[in-house]
Amino acid sequence: MFSRLGVLSTGDELDVTTEDDRVLRFSVVQSQVLPADASPADYGLFAEDGAPRLTLITCAGDWSATQRRYLERLAVTAALRADDAP
């Protein structure tokens, strides 16, 4: 599902279907590559204040065979469109 996360650009739209079949539309506002050992909190990715948003995180960068992990993370943040806001 996240294999194409890296092709998203600012302004691209993401739809999320809720449990009650409502569709919420989000627009990408930021895409950033972070070190794999970085704390998401240091980048404000899980902040509880501000407007509703969605942050998707996946592996990125080079694979380290010795560490058995990817060396970076890709974080894409999208804001809830105003017409879908609660």
C-alpha positions as CSV (number, residue, x, y, z in Angstrom):
1,M,0.0,0.0,0.0
2,F,2.8,2.4,0.8
3,S,5.2,1.4,-2.0
4,R,4.1,4.5,-4.1
5,L,4.0,7.0,-1.2
6,G,7.1,8.6,-2.6
7,V,5.4,9.8,-5.8
8,L,2.9,12.0,-3.9
9,S,3.4,15.7,-4.3
10,T,2.1,18.8,-2.5
11,G,-1.6,19.2,-3.4
12,D,-2.2,15.5,-4.2
13,E,-5.4,14.2,-2.6
14,L,-5.9,11.1,-0.4
15,D,-9.3,9.7,0.4
16,V,-9.9,7.9,3.7
17,T,-13.1,5.9,4.1
18,T,-14.4,5.8,7.7
19,E,-16.0,2.9,9.5
20,D,-19.4,4.4,8.7
21,D,-18.5,4.7,5.0
22,R,-17.9,8.5,5.1
23,V,-15.1,9.6,2.7
24,L,-12.7,12.2,4.2
25,R,-10.4,14.0,1.7
26,F,-6.9,15.1,2.6
27,S,-4.5,17.2,0.6
28,V,-0.7,16.5,0.8
29,V,1.0,19.5,2.4
30,Q,4.5,18.0,3.1
31,S,6.8,15.2,2.3
32,Q,10.0,14.7,4.2
33,V,12.7,12.1,4.5
34,L,13.9,11.5,8.1
35,P,16.7,9.4,9.5
36,A,15.4,6.0,10.6
37,D,16.4,6.6,14.2
38,A,14.8,10.0,14.4
39,S,11.9,10.5,16.8
40,P,8.7,11.4,14.9
41,A,7.8,13.7,17.8
42,D,11.0,15.8,17.0
43,Y,9.4,16.6,13.7
44,G,5.9,17.3,15.0
45,L,4.5,14.3,13.2
46,F,2.2,13.2,16.1
47,A,1.3,16.6,17.5
48,E,-2.2,16.7,18.9
49,D,-2.9,20.4,18.3
50,G,-3.8,22.2,15.1
51,A,-6.0,21.2,12.3
52,P,-6.9,17.6,11.6
53,R,-4.2,15.8,9.5
54,L,-3.0,12.4,8.4
55,T,0.6,11.4,8.5
56,L,1.8,8.3,6.6
57,I,5.3,6.9,7.3
58,T,7.2,4.2,5.4
59,C,10.7,2.9,4.9
60,A,13.0,4.8,2.6
61,G,16.6,5.2,1.6
62,D,19.2,2.5,1.4
63,W,18.9,-0.9,2.9
64,S,21.6,-1.7,5.4
65,A,22.4,-5.4,5.3
66,T,24.5,-5.2,8.5
67,Q,21.7,-3.3,10.4
68,R,18.9,-5.2,8.6
69,R,16.8,-2.1,8.1
70,Y,16.3,0.9,5.8
71,L,18.3,3.9,6.9
72,E,15.6,6.5,6.4
73,R,11.8,7.0,6.7
74,L,9.5,8.9,4.3
75,A,6.8,10.9,6.1
76,V,3.9,12.3,4.0
77,T,1.6,14.7,5.9
78,A,-1.8,15.6,4.5
79,A,-4.4,18.1,5.9
80,L,-8.1,17.5,6.0
81,R,-9.8,19.6,3.3
82,A,-11.9,22.4,4.7
83,D,-15.1,21.0,3.2
84,D,-14.5,17.7,5.1
85,A,-13.6,19.3,8.5
86,P,-15.9,18.5,11.4
